[in-house]
Structure formats: C-alpha cells, structure tokens
Amino acid sequence: MIYRNPFKRLYNASAYSISGLIHALRNEQAFRYEAVVFCALCLILLIVPLTVMRRVFLAGMWVLTMALELVNSAAEKAFDLIDKNFRPEIKAGKDMLSASIFIMVCFNIFLWVFMLLA
C-alpha cells in the first residue's frame, strides 16, 4: 500500500498501534498487570518528593518494561504459530523472552529502591 499523504500514513500507523494496545490490555494478563503497576507507580510518584527528572526516569523505565512485554507477547504468538506441540527450541525461546521481562522488572525494582532511598 503506497501512501501519498504522510498524515494519512501517520493516522493509520497510530490507529494500528492503539489497536495493539487495546488487544494487549484485553488479552494479555501480564500486560494488564504491568499497566496496573504503572498506574500505582504513577500515584506513588505524585506523593514521593523527587525531582521531575527522577519521576520521568522512573516512569519511563516502567514504560520500557511494558514495551518489552508487548514484544514478548508478540513473539510468543509467533512461536505458537510455528508449532502447538512441545518443542524444546520453542520452549527455550519463550523462556528467554520471559527472562528479558524478569531482568527488566528486577532492574526496575532496584532503580525504585535506589531512587527512593537515595
């Protein structure tokens, strides 16, 4: 599809992105949990006396976690299309995707503790 109007392309790309977010909120339990955590963290950021830069940094790091969760969910869906039966290679791929989220969540916990106590 060739777009002659860049604004139409931007509109369509935004609509697809919003559709993906809605799908994730409706169908991906882990993403819903992370969205709830994000809302709670934003409330904490309103209460805790931090600089604006620290607030933006901490919120942004959790947004990155949510973005990584979207990548994880999309890749897992692709893995499921390859084969529904158990395959060690697919399990390893899914486990590594899960590990990336685990690392990001652990790093966020470290950052939040460090920033709140520093």
C-alpha distances in whole Angstrom, upper triangle without the diagonal:
4,7,10,12,13,15,12,10,14,14,12,13,16,16,15,18,20,19,20,23,24,24,26,28,29,29,30,33,34,31,33,36,35,33,37,38,36,38,41,41,40,43,45,43,45,48,49,50,47,46,43,41,43,41,38,38,39,36,34,35,35,31,30,32,30,27,28,29,25,25,28,27,23,25,27,25,24,27,28,25,27,30,32,36,37,37,38,35,33,36,36,33,33,36,35,32,35,37,34,34,38,39,37,39,42,41,40,43,45,44,45,48,48,47,49,52,52
4,6,9,10,13,11,9,13,14,12,13,17,17,16,19,21,21,22,25,26,26,28,31,31,31,32,36,36,33,35,38,36,35,38,40,37,39,42,42,40,43,46,44,45,48,49,50,47,46,42,41,42,41,37,38,39,37,34,35,36,32,31,33,31,28,30,31,27,26,30,29,26,27,30,28,26,30,31,29,30,34,36,39,41,40,41,38,36,38,39,35,35,38,37,34,37,39,36,36,40,40,38,40,43,42,41,44,46,44,45,49,49,47,50,53,52
4,5,7,9,7,6,10,11,10,11,14,15,15,18,20,20,21,24,25,26,27,30,30,31,32,35,35,32,34,37,35,34,37,38,36,37,40,40,38,41,43,42,42,46,47,48,45,43,40,39,40,39,35,36,38,35,32,34,34,30,30,32,30,27,29,30,27,26,30,29,26,28,31,29,28,31,32,30,32,36,37,41,42,41,43,39,37,40,40,36,36,39,37,34,37,39,36,36,40,40,37,39,42,41,40,43,45,43,44,47,47,46,48,51,51
4,6,9,8,8,11,13,13,14,17,18,18,20,22,23,25,27,28,29,31,33,34,34,35,39,38,35,37,40,38,36,40,41,38,39,43,42,40,43,45,43,44,48,48,49,46,44,41,40,42,40,37,38,39,37,34,36,37,33,32,35,33,30,32,33,30,30,33,33,30,31,35,33,31,35,36,34,36,39,41,44,46,45,46,43,41,43,43,39,39,42,41,38,40,42,39,39,43,42,40,42,45,43,42,46,47,45,46,49,49,47,50,53,52
4,5,5,7,9,10,11,13,14,16,17,19,20,21,23,25,26,27,29,31,32,33,34,37,37,34,35,38,36,34,37,39,36,36,40,39,37,40,42,40,41,45,45,46,43,41,38,37,39,38,34,35,37,34,32,34,34,31,31,33,31,28,31,32,29,29,32,32,29,31,34,32,32,35,36,35,37,40,41,45,46,45,46,43,41,43,43,39,39,42,40,37,39,41,38,38,41,41,38,40,43,42,40,44,45,43,44,47,47,45,47,50,50
4,5,5,6,9,10,10,12,14,15,16,18,20,21,23,24,26,27,29,30,31,32,35,34,31,32,35,33,31,35,36,33,33,37,36,34,37,39,37,38,42,42,43,40,38,34,33,35,34,31,32,34,31,28,31,31,27,27,30,28,25,28,29,26,26,30,29,27,29,32,30,30,33,35,33,35,38,40,43,44,43,44,41,39,41,41,37,37,39,37,34,36,38,35,34,38,38,35,37,40,38,37,40,42,39,40,44,44,42,44,47,46
4,5,5,6,9,10,10,12,14,15,16,18,20,21,22,24,26,27,28,30,31,33,33,30,31,34,32,29,33,34,31,31,35,34,32,35,37,35,35,39,40,41,38,36,33,32,34,33,29,31,32,29,27,30,30,26,27,29,27,25,27,29,25,26,30,29,27,29,32,31,30,34,35,34,36,39,40,44,45,44,45,42,40,41,41,38,37,40,38,35,36,38,35,34,38,38,35,36,39,38,36,40,41,38,39,43,43,40,42,46,45
4,5,5,6,8,10,10,12,14,15,16,18,20,21,22,24,26,27,28,29,32,32,29,30,33,31,29,32,34,31,32,35,35,33,36,38,37,37,41,42,42,40,39,35,34,36,34,31,32,34,31,29,31,31,27,27,30,27,25,27,28,25,25,29,28,25,28,31,29,29,32,33,31,34,37,38,42,43,42,44,41,38,40,40,37,36,39,37,34,36,38,35,34,38,38,35,37,40,39,37,40,42,40,40,44,44,42,44,47,47
4,5,5,6,8,10,11,12,14,15,17,18,20,21,23,24,26,27,27,31,30,27,29,32,30,28,31,33,30,31,34,34,32,35,37,36,36,40,41,42,39,38,34,33,35,33,30,31,32,29,27,29,29,25,25,27,25,22,25,26,22,22,26,25,22,25,28,26,26,29,30,29,31,34,35,39,40,39,40,37,35,37,37,33,33,36,34,31,33,35,32,31,35,35,32,34,37,36,35,38,40,38,38,42,42,40,42,45,45
4,6,5,6,9,10,11,12,14,15,17,18,20,21,23,24,26,26,29,29,25,26,29,27,25,28,30,27,28,31,31,29,32,34,32,33,36,37,38,36,34,30,29,31,29,26,27,29,26,23,26,26,22,22,25,22,20,23,24,21,21,25,24,22,24,27,26,26,29,30,29,32,35,36,39,40,40,40,37,35,37,37,33,32,35,33,30,31,33,30,29,33,33,30,32,35,33,32,35,37,34,35,39,39,37,39,42,42
4,6,5,6,9,10,11,12,14,15,16,18,20,21,22,24,25,28,28,24,25,28,27,24,28,29,26,27,31,30,28,31,34,32,32,36,37,38,36,35,31,31,32,30,27,28,29,26,24,27,26,22,23,25,23,20,24,24,21,22,25,24,22,25,28,26,26,30,30,29,32,35,36,39,40,40,41,38,36,37,37,34,33,35,34,31,32,34,31,30,34,34,31,32,36,35,33,36,38,36,36,39,40,38,39,43,43
4,5,5,6,9,10,10,12,14,15,16,18,20,21,22,23,26,27,23,25,28,26,24,27,29,27,27,31,31,29,32,35,33,34,38,39,40,38,37,33,32,34,32,28,30,30,27,25,27,26,23,23,25,22,20,23,23,19,20,23,22,20,23,25,23,23,27,27,26,29,32,32,36,37,37,38,36,33,35,35,31,30,33,32,29,30,33,30,29,33,33,30,32,35,34,33,36,38,36,36,40,41,39,40,44,44
4,5,5,6,9,10,11,13,14,15,17,19,20,21,21,25,24,21,23,26,24,22,26,27,24,25,29,29,27,30,33,31,32,36,36,38,35,34,31,30,31,29,26,26,27,24,22,24,23,20,20,22,19,17,19,20,16,17,20,19,17,20,22,21,21,24,25,24,27,30,31,34,35,35,36,33,30,32,32,28,28,30,29,25,27,29,27,26,29,30,27,29,32,31,29,33,35,33,33,37,37,36,37,41,41
4,5,5,6,8,10,11,12,14,15,17,18,20,20,23,23,19,21,24,22,19,23,24,22,22,26,26,24,27,29,28,29,32,33,35,33,31,28,27,28,26,23,24,25,22,20,22,21,18,18,20,18,15,19,19,16,17,20,19,18,21,23,22,22,26,26,26,28,31,32,35,36,36,37,34,31,33,33,29,28,31,29,26,27,29,26,25,29,29,26,27,31,30,28,31,33,31,31,35,35,34,35,38,39
4,5,5,6,9,10,10,12,14,15,16,18,19,22,23,19,20,23,22,20,23,25,23,23,27,27,25,28,31,30,30,34,35,37,35,34,31,30,31,29,26,27,27,24,22,24,23,19,20,22,19,17,20,20,16,18,21,19,17,21,23,21,22,25,25,25,28,30,30,34,35,35,37,34,31,32,33,30,28,31,30,26,28,30,28,26,30,31,28,28,32,32,30,32,35,33,33,37,38,36,37,40,41
4,6,5,6,9,10,10,12,14,15,16,17,20,21,18,19,22,21,19,23,24,22,23,27,27,26,29,31,30,31,35,36,37,35,35,31,31,31,29,26,27,27,24,22,24,22,19,19,20,17,15,18,17,14,15,18,16,14,17,19,17,18,22,22,21,24,27,27,31,32,32,33,31,28,29,30,26,25,28,27,23,25,27,25,24,27,28,26,27,30,30,28,31,34,32,32,36,37,35,37,40,41
4,5,5,6,9,10,11,12,14,15,15,18,18,15,16,19,18,16,20,21,19,20,24,24,23,26,28,27,28,31,32,34,32,31,28,27,28,25,22,23,23,20,18,20,19,15,16,17,14,12,15,14,11,13,16,14,13,16,18,17,18,21,22,22,24,27,27,31,31,31,32,30,27,28,28,25,23,26,25,21,22,25,22,21,24,25,22,23,27,26,25,28,30,28,29,32,33,32,33,36,37
4,5,5,6,9,10,11,12,14,15,17,18,14,15,18,17,15,18,20,18,18,22,22,21,24,26,25,26,30,31,33,31,31,27,27,27,25,22,23,23,20,19,20,19,15,17,18,14,13,16,15,12,15,17,16,15,18,20,18,20,23,23,23,26,29,28,32,33,33,34,32,29,29,30,27,25,27,27,23,24,26,24,22,25,26,23,24,28,27,25,28,30,29,28,32,33,32,33,36,37
4,5,5,6,9,10,11,12,13,16,17,14,15,19,18,16,19,21,20,20,24,24,24,26,29,28,29,32,34,36,34,34,31,30,31,28,26,26,26,23,22,23,21,18,19,19,16,14,17,16,12,15,17,15,13,17,18,16,18,21,21,21,24,26,26,29,30,31,32,30,27,28,29,26,24,26,26,23,23,26,24,22,26,27,25,25,29,29,27,29,32,31,31,34,36,34,35,39,39
4,5,5,6,9,10,10,11,14,15,12,13,16,15,14,17,19,18,19,22,23,23,25,27,27,28,31,32,34,33,33,30,29,29,27,24,25,24,21,20,20,18,15,16,16,13,11,14,12,9,11,13,11,10,14,15,13,15,18,18,18,21,23,23,26,27,28,29,27,24,24,25,22,20,23,23,19,20,23,20,19,22,24,21,22,26,26,24,27,29,28,28,32,33,32,33,36,37
4,5,5,6,9,10,10,13,13,9,10,14,12,11,14,16,14,15,19,19,19,21,24,23,25,28,29,31,29,30,27,26,26,23,21,22,21,18,17,18,16,13,14,14,10,10,13,11,8,12,13,11,12,15,16,15,17,20,20,21,24,25,25,28,29,29,30,28,25,25,26,23,21,23,23,19,19,22,20,18,21,22,20,20,24,24,22,24,27,26,25,29,30,29,30,33,34
4,5,5,6,8,10,12,14,11,10,14,14,12,14,17,16,16,20,21,20,22,25,25,26,29,30,33,31,32,29,29,29,26,24,25,24,20,20,21,18,16,17,17,13,13,16,14,11,15,16,13,14,17,18,16,19,21,21,21,25,26,25,29,29,30,31,30,27,27,28,25,23,25,25,21,21,24,23,20,23,25,23,22,26,26,24,26,29,28,28,31,33,31,32,35,37
4,6,5,6,8,11,12,10,10,14,14,13,16,18,18,19,21,23,23,25,27,27,29,31,33,35,34,34,32,31,31,28,26,27,25,22,22,22,19,17,18,17,14,14,15,13,10,13,14,11,11,15,15,13,15,18,17,18,21,22,21,25,26,27,28,27,23,24,25,23,20,22,23,19,19,23,21,19,22,24,22,22,26,27,25,27,30,29,29,32,34,33,34,37,38
4,5,5,5,8,9,6,7,11,11,10,13,15,15,16,19,20,20,22,24,25,26,29,30,32,31,32,29,29,28,25,24,24,22,19,19,19,16,14,15,14,10,11,12,9,7,11,11,8,9,13,13,12,15,17,16,18,21,22,21,24,25,25,26,25,22,22,23,20,17,20,20,16,16,19,18,15,18,21,19,18,22,23,21,23,26,26,25,28,30,30,30,33,35
4,6,6,7,9,6,5,9,10,8,10,13,13,13,16,18,18,20,22,23,24,26,28,31,30,30,28,28,27,24,23,24,22,19,19,19,16,14,16,15,11,12,14,11,10,14,14,11,13,17,16,15,18,20,20,21,24,25,24,27,27,28,29,28,25,24,26,23,20,22,23,19,18,21,20,17,19,22,20,19,22,23,21,23,26,25,24,27,30,29,29,32,34
4,6,8,11,9,8,11,13,11,13,16,16,17,19,21,21,23,25,26,27,29,31,34,33,34,32,32,31,28,27,27,25,22,23,23,20,18,20,18,15,16,17,14,13,16,16,13,14,17,16,15,18,20,19,20,24,24,22,26,26,28,29,28,25,24,26,24,21,23,24,21,20,23,22,19,22,25,23,22,25,27,24,26,29,29,28,31,33,32,32,36,37
4,6,9,9,8,11,13,13,14,17,18,19,21,22,23,25,27,28,29,31,33,36,35,36,33,33,32,29,28,28,26,23,23,23,20,19,20,18,14,15,16,13,11,14,14,10,12,15,13,12,15,17,15,17,20,21,19,22,23,24,25,25,21,21,23,21,18,20,21,18,17,21,20,18,20,23,22,21,24,26,24,25,29,29,28,31,33,33,33,36,38
4,6,5,6,9,10,11,13,14,15,17,19,20,21,23,25,26,28,29,30,33,32,33,31,31,29,27,26,25,23,21,21,20,17,16,17,14,11,13,13,9,9,12,11,7,10,13,11,11,14,16,15,17,20,20,18,21,21,23,23,23,19,19,20,18,15,17,18,15,14,17,17,14,16,19,18,17,20,22,21,22,25,25,25,27,30,30,30,33,35
4,5,5,6,9,10,11,12,14,16,17,18,20,21,23,24,26,28,28,32,31,32,31,30,29,26,26,25,23,20,21,20,16,16,17,14,12,14,14,11,11,14,12,10,13,15,13,14,17,18,17,20,22,22,20,22,22,24,24,24,21,19,21,20,16,17,19,16,14,17,17,14,15,19,17,16,19,21,19,20,24,24,23,26,28,28,28,31,33
4,5,5,6,9,10,11,12,14,15,16,18,20,21,22,25,26,26,29,28,30,28,28,26,24,23,22,20,18,18,17,13,14,14,11,9,12,11,8,9,12,10,9,13,14,13,14,17,17,17,20,22,22,21,23,22,23,23,23,20,18,19,18,14,15,16,13,11,13,13,10,12,15,14,12,15,17,16,17,20,21,20,22,25,25,25,28,30
4,5,5,6,9,10,10,12,14,15,16,19,20,21,23,25,25,28,27,28,26,25,24,22,21,20,18,16,16,15,12,11,12,10,7,9,10,6,7,11,10,9,12,14,13,14,17,18,18,20,23,24,22,25,24,25,25,24,21,20,21,19,16,17,17,14,12,15,14,11,13,16,14,13,16,17,16,17,20,20,20,22,25,24,25,28,29
4,5,5,6,9,10,11,12,14,15,17,19,20,21,23,24,27,27,28,26,26,25,22,21,21,19,16,17,17,13,13,15,12,9,12,13,10,11,14,14,12,15,17,16,17,20,21,21,23,26,26,25,27,27,28,28,28,24,23,24,22,19,20,21,17,16,18,18,14,16,19,16,15,18,20,17,18,22,22,20,23,26,25,25,28,30
4,5,5,6,9,10,11,12,14,16,17,18,20,22,22,26,25,27,25,25,23,21,21,20,17,15,17,16,12,13,14,12,10,13,14,11,12,16,14,13,17,19,18,19,22,22,22,25,27,27,26,28,27,28,28,28,25,23,24,22,19,19,20,17,15,17,16,13,14,16,15,12,15,17,15,15,19,19,18,20,23,23,22,25,27
4,5,5,6,9,10,10,12,14,15,16,18,20,20,23,22,24,22,22,20,18,17,17,14,12,13,12,8,9,11,8,6,10,11,9,11,14,13,13,16,18,17,19,22,22,23,25,27,28,27,29,28,29,28,27,24,23,23,22,19,19,19,16,14,15,14,11,12,14,12,10,13,14,12,13,17,16,15,18,20,20,20,23,25
4,5,5,6,9,10,11,13,14,15,17,19,20,23,22,23,21,21,20,17,16,17,14,12,13,13,9,9,12,10,7,11,13,11,11,15,15,14,17,19,19,20,23,24,24,26,29,30,29,31,30,31,31,30,27,26,26,24,21,22,22,19,17,19,18,14,16,18,15,13,17,17,14,16,19,18,17,20,22,21,21,24,26
4,5,5,6,9,10,11,13,14,16,17,18,22,21,23,22,22,20,17,18,18,15,13,15,15,11,12,15,13,11,14,16,14,15,18,18,17,20,22,22,23,26,27,27,29,31,32,30,33,32,33,33,32,29,28,28,27,24,24,24,21,19,21,20,16,17,19,17,14,17,18,15,15,19,19,16,19,22,21,20,23,26
4,5,5,6,9,10,10,12,14,15,16,19,19,21,20,20,18,15,16,16,12,11,13,12,9,10,13,11,10,14,15,13,15,18,18,18,21,23,22,24,26,27,27,30,32,33,31,33,32,33,32,32,29,27,27,26,23,23,23,20,18,19,18,14,15,16,14,11,14,15,12,12,15,15,13,15,18,17,17,20,22
4,5,5,6,9,10,10,12,14,15,18,17,18,17,17,15,12,12,13,10,8,10,10,7,8,11,10,9,12,14,13,14,17,18,18,20,23,23,24,26,28,28,30,32,34,32,35,34,34,34,33,30,29,29,27,24,24,23,21,19,20,18,15,16,17,14,12,15,15,11,13,16,14,12,16,18,16,16,20,21
4,5,5,6,9,10,11,13,14,17,17,19,17,18,17,13,14,15,12,10,12,13,10,11,14,13,12,15,17,16,17,21,21,21,23,25,25,26,29,30,30,33,35,36,35,37,36,37,37,36,33,32,32,30,27,27,27,24,22,23,22,18,19,21,18,15,18,18,15,15,19,17,15,18,20,18,17,21,23
4,5,5,6,9,10,11,12,16,16,18,17,19,16,13,15,16,12,11,14,14,11,13,16,15,14,17,19,18,20,23,22,22,25,27,27,28,31,32,32,35,37,38,36,38,37,38,37,37,34,32,32,31,28,27,27,25,23,23,22,19,19,20,18,15,17,18,14,14,17,16,13,15,18,16,15,18,21
4,5,5,6,9,10,10,13,13,15,14,15,13,10,11,12,9,7,11,11,9,11,14,13,13,16,18,17,19,22,22,22,25,27,27,29,31,32,33,35,37,38,37,39,37,38,37,36,34,32,32,30,28,27,26,24,22,22,21,18,18,18,15,13,15,15,11,11,14,13,10,12,15,13,12,16,17
4,5,5,6,9,10,13,12,14,12,14,12,9,10,12,9,7,10,12,10,11,14,14,14,17,19,19,20,23,23,24,26,28,29,30,32,33,34,36,38,40,39,41,40,40,39,38,36,34,34,32,30,29,29,26,24,25,23,20,21,21,18,16,18,18,14,14,17,15,12,15,17,14,14,17,19
4,5,5,7,9,12,13,15,14,16,14,11,13,15,12,11,14,15,13,15,18,18,17,20,22,22,23,26,26,27,29,31,31,32,35,36,37,39,41,42,41,43,42,43,42,41,38,37,37,35,32,32,32,29,27,28,26,23,23,24,21,18,20,20,16,16,19,17,14,16,18,16,14,18,19
4,5,5,6,10,10,13,13,15,12,10,12,14,11,10,14,15,13,15,18,18,18,21,22,22,24,27,27,27,30,32,32,33,36,37,37,40,42,43,42,43,42,43,41,41,38,37,36,35,32,31,31,29,27,27,25,22,22,22,20,17,18,18,14,14,16,14,11,13,15,12,10,14,16
4,5,5,8,8,10,9,11,9,6,9,11,9,8,12,13,12,14,17,17,18,20,22,22,24,26,27,28,30,32,32,34,36,37,38,40,42,43,42,44,43,43,42,41,39,37,37,35,33,32,31,29,27,27,25,22,23,22,19,17,19,18,14,14,16,13,10,13,14,11,10,14,15
4,6,8,9,11,10,13,12,9,11,14,12,11,15,16,15,17,20,20,20,23,25,25,26,29,30,30,32,34,35,36,39,40,41,43,45,46,45,47,46,46,45,44,42,41,40,38,36,35,34,32,30,30,29,26,26,26,23,21,22,21,18,18,20,17,14,16,18,14,13,16,17
4,6,9,12,12,15,13,11,14,16,14,14,17,18,17,19,22,22,22,25,27,27,29,31,32,32,35,37,37,38,41,42,42,45,47,48,47,49,47,48,47,46,44,42,41,40,37,36,36,34,32,31,30,27,27,27,24,22,23,22,19,18,19,17,14,15,17,14,11,15,16
4,6,9,11,13,11,9,13,14,12,13,16,17,17,19,21,21,22,25,26,27,29,31,31,32,35,36,37,38,41,42,42,45,47,48,47,48,47,47,46,45,43,41,40,39,37,35,35,33,31,30,29,26,26,25,22,20,21,20,17,16,17,15,11,12,13,10,8,11,12
4,7,9,12,10,9,13,14,13,14,17,18,19,21,23,23,25,27,28,29,31,33,34,35,37,39,39,41,43,44,45,47,49,50,49,51,50,50,48,47,45,44,42,41,39,38,37,35,33,32,31,28,28,27,24,23,23,21,18,18,18,16,13,14,14,11,9,11,12
4,6,8,6,6,10,11,10,12,14,15,16,18,20,21,23,24,26,27,29,31,31,33,35,36,37,39,41,42,43,45,47,48,48,50,48,48,46,45,43,42,40,39,37,36,34,33,31,30,28,26,26,25,22,21,21,19,16,16,16,13,11,13,12,8,8,11,10
4,5,5,6,9,10,11,12,14,16,17,18,20,22,23,24,26,28,29,31,32,33,35,36,38,40,41,42,44,46,47,49,49,51,49,49,47,46,44,43,41,39,38,37,35,33,32,31,29,27,27,26,23,22,23,20,18,19,18,15,13,15,14,10,11,13,12
4,5,5,6,8,10,11,12,14,16,16,18,20,21,22,24,26,27,29,30,32,33,35,36,38,39,40,42,44,45,47,47,49,48,47,46,44,43,42,40,38,37,36,34,32,31,31,28,26,27,26,22,22,23,20,18,19,19,15,14,17,16,12,13,16,15
4,5,5,6,9,10,10,12,14,15,16,18,20,21,22,24,26,27,28,30,31,33,34,36,37,39,40,42,43,45,45,47,46,45,44,42,40,40,38,36,35,34,32,30,29,29,26,24,25,23,20,20,21,18,16,18,17,14,13,16,15,11,13,16,14
4,5,5,6,8,10,10,13,14,15,17,19,20,21,23,25,26,27,29,30,32,33,35,36,37,39,41,42,44,44,46,44,44,42,40,39,38,36,34,33,32,30,28,27,26,24,22,22,21,18,18,18,15,13,14,14,10,10,12,11,8,10,12,11
4,5,5,6,8,10,11,12,14,16,17,18,20,21,23,25,26,27,29,31,32,33,35,36,38,40,41,43,43,45,43,43,42,40,38,37,36,34,32,31,30,28,27,26,24,21,22,21,18,17,18,16,13,14,15,11,10,13,13,9,10,14,13
4,6,5,6,8,10,10,12,14,15,16,18,20,21,22,24,26,27,28,30,31,33,34,36,38,39,41,41,43,42,42,40,39,37,36,35,32,31,30,29,26,26,25,22,20,22,21,17,17,19,16,13,16,16,13,12,16,15,12,14,17,16
4,6,5,6,9,10,10,12,14,15,16,18,20,21,22,24,26,27,29,30,32,33,35,36,38,40,40,42,40,39,38,36,34,34,32,30,29,28,26,24,23,23,20,18,19,18,14,15,16,13,11,13,13,10,10,13,13,10,12,15,15
4,5,5,7,9,10,11,13,14,16,17,19,20,21,23,25,26,27,29,31,32,33,35,37,38,38,40,38,38,36,35,33,32,31,29,27,26,25,23,22,21,18,16,17,16,12,12,13,11,8,10,11,7,7,11,11,8,10,13,14
4,5,5,6,9,10,11,12,14,15,17,19,20,21,23,25,26,27,29,30,32,34,35,37,37,39,37,37,36,35,32,31,31,28,27,26,25,22,21,21,19,16,17,17,13,13,15,13,10,12,14,11,10,14,14,12,13,17,17
4,5,5,6,9,10,10,12,14,15,17,18,20,21,23,24,26,27,29,30,32,33,35,35,38,36,36,35,33,31,30,29,27,25,25,23,21,20,20,17,15,17,16,12,13,15,13,10,13,15,12,12,16,16,14,16,19,19
4,5,5,6,9,10,11,13,14,15,16,19,20,21,23,25,26,27,29,31,32,34,34,35,34,33,32,30,28,27,26,24,23,22,20,18,17,17,14,12,14,12,9,9,11,9,7,10,11,9,10,13,14,12,15,17,17
4,5,5,6,9,10,11,13,14,15,17,19,20,21,23,25,25,27,29,31,32,32,34,32,32,31,29,27,26,25,23,21,21,20,17,16,16,14,11,12,12,9,8,11,10,7,10,12,10,10,14,15,14,15,18,19
4,5,5,6,9,10,11,13,14,15,17,19,20,21,23,24,26,28,29,31,31,33,32,32,31,29,27,26,26,23,21,22,20,17,17,17,14,12,15,14,11,11,14,13,10,14,16,14,14,17,18,17,18,22,22
4,5,5,6,9,10,11,12,14,15,16,18,20,21,22,24,26,27,29,29,32,30,30,29,27,25,24,23,21,19,19,17,15,15,15,12,10,13,12,8,10,13,11,10,13,15,13,14,18,18,17,19,22,22
4,5,5,6,9,10,10,12,14,15,16,18,20,21,22,25,26,27,27,29,28,27,26,25,23,22,21,18,17,16,15,12,12,12,9,7,9,10,6,7,10,10,8,11,14,13,13,17,18,17,19,22,22
4,5,5,6,9,10,10,12,14,15,17,19,20,21,23,25,26,26,28,27,27,27,25,23,22,22,19,17,17,16,13,13,14,12,9,12,13,10,10,13,13,11,14,17,16,16,19,21,20,21,24,25
4,5,5,7,9,10,11,13,14,16,17,19,20,22,23,25,25,28,27,27,26,24,22,22,21,18,17,18,16,13,13,15,12,10,13,14,11,12,16,15,14,17,19,18,18,22,23,22,24,27,27
4,5,5,6,9,10,11,12,14,15,16,18,20,21,23,23,26,24,24,23,21,19,18,18,15,13,14,12,9,10,11,8,7,10,11,8,10,14,13,13,16,18,17,18,21,22,22,24,27,27
4,5,5,6,9,10,10,12,14,15,16,19,20,22,21,23,23,22,22,20,18,17,17,14,12,13,12,9,9,11,9,6,10,12,10,10,14,14,14,16,19,18,19,22,23,23,25,27,28
4,5,5,6,9,10,11,12,14,15,17,19,21,21,23,23,23,23,21,18,18,18,15,13,15,14,11,11,14,12,10,14,15,13,14,18,18,17,20,22,21,22,25,26,26,28,30,31
4,6,5,6,8,10,11,12,14,16,17,19,20,22,22,21,21,18,16,16,16,13,11,14,12,9,10,13,10,10,14,14,13,15,18,18,18,21,23,22,23,26,27,27,29,32,32
4,6,5,6,9,10,10,12,14,16,17,17,19,19,18,18,16,13,13,13,10,8,10,9,6,7,10,8,8,11,13,12,13,16,17,17,20,22,22,23,26,27,27,29,31,32
4,6,5,6,9,10,11,13,15,16,16,18,18,18,19,17,14,14,15,12,9,12,12,9,9,13,12,11,14,16,15,16,19,20,20,22,24,24,25,28,29,29,31,33,34
4,5,5,6,9,10,11,13,15,16,18,19,19,19,17,14,15,16,12,11,14,14,10,12,15,14,13,17,18,17,19,22,22,22,25,27,27,28,30,32,32,33,36,37
4,5,5,6,9,10,11,13,14,17,16,16,16,14,11,12,13,9,8,11,11,8,11,13,12,13,16,17,17,19,21,22,22,25,27,27,28,31,32,32,34,36,37
4,5,5,6,9,10,11,11,14,13,13,14,12,9,10,11,8,6,10,11,8,10,13,13,13,15,18,18,19,21,23,23,25,27,28,29,31,32,33,34,37,38
4,5,5,6,9,11,11,14,14,15,16,15,11,13,14,12,10,13,14,12,13,17,16,16,19,21,21,21,24,26,26,28,30,30,31,34,35,36,37,39,40
4,5,5,7,9,11,14,15,14,16,13,10,13,14,11,10,14,14,12,14,17,17,17,20,22,22,23,26,27,27,29,31,32,33,35,37,37,39,41,42
4,5,5,7,8,11,11,10,12,10,6,9,11,8,8,12,12,11,13,16,16,17,19,21,22,23,25,26,27,29,31,32,33,35,37,37,39,41,42
4,5,6,6,9,10,11,13,12,8,10,13,11,10,13,15,13,15,18,19,19,21,23,24,24,27,28,29,31,33,34,35,37,38,39,40,43,44
4,6,7,10,12,13,15,14,11,13,16,13,13,17,18,16,18,21,21,21,24,26,26,27,30,31,32,33,36,36,37,40,41,42,43,45,46
4,7,9,11,10,13,11,9,12,14,12,12,16,17,16,18,21,21,22,24,26,27,28,30,32,32,34,36,37,38,40,42,43,44,46,47
4,5,8,8,11,11,8,11,14,13,13,16,17,17,18,21,22,23,25,27,28,29,31,33,33,35,37,38,39,41,43,44,45,47,48
4,7,9,12,12,10,11,14,14,13,16,18,17,18,21,23,23,24,27,28,28,30,32,33,34,37,38,39,40,42,43,44,46,48
4,6,10,11,9,10,14,14,14,16,18,19,19,22,24,24,25,28,29,29,31,33,34,35,37,39,40,41,43,45,46,47,49
4,7,9,8,7,11,12,12,13,16,17,17,19,21,22,23,25,27,27,29,31,32,33,35,37,38,39,41,43,44,45,47
4,5,5,6,9,10,11,12,14,16,17,18,20,22,22,24,26,27,28,30,32,33,34,36,38,39,40,42,43,45,46
4,5,5,6,9,10,10,12,14,15,16,18,20,20,22,24,25,26,28,30,31,32,34,36,37,38,40,41,43,44
4,5,5,6,9,10,11,12,14,15,17,19,20,21,23,25,25,27,29,30,31,33,35,36,37,39,41,42,43
4,5,5,6,8,10,11,12,14,16,17,18,20,22,23,24,26,27,29,30,32,33,35,36,38,39,41,42
4,5,5,6,9,10,10,12,14,16,16,18,20,21,22,24,26,27,28,30,31,33,34,36,37,39,40
4,5,5,6,9,10,10,12,14,15,16,18,20,20,22,24,25,26,28,30,31,32,34,36,37,38
4,5,5,6,9,10,11,13,14,15,17,19,20,21,23,25,26,27,29,31,32,33,35,36,37
4,5,5,6,9,10,11,12,14,16,17,18,20,21,23,25,26,27,29,30,32,33,35,36
4,5,5,6,9,10,10,12,14,15,16,18,20,21,22,24,26,27,28,30,31,33,34
4,5,5,6,9,10,10,12,14,15,16,18,20,21,22,24,26,27,28,30,31,32
4,5,5,7,9,10,11,13,15,16,17,19,20,21,23,25,26,27,29,31,32
4,5,5,6,9,10,11,12,14,15,17,19,20,21,23,24,26,27,29,30
4,5,5,6,9,10,10,12,14,15,16,18,20,21,22,24,26,27,28
4,5,5,6,9,10,11,12,14,15,16,18,20,21,22,24,26,27
4,5,5,6,9,10,10,12,14,15,16,18,20,21,22,24,25
4,5,5,6,9,10,11,12,14,15,17,18,20,21,23,24
4,6,5,6,9,10,11,12,14,15,16,18,20,21,22
4,5,5,6,9,10,10,12,14,15,16,18,20,21
4,5,5,6,9,10,10,12,14,15,16,18,20
4,5,5,6,9,10,11,12,14,15,17,18
4,5,5,6,9,10,10,12,14,15,16
4,5,5,6,9,10,10,12,14,15
4,5,5,6,8,10,11,12,14
4,6,5,6,8,10,11,12
4,6,5,6,8,10,10
4,5,5,6,8,10
4,6,5,6,8
4,6,5,6
4,6,5
4,6
4
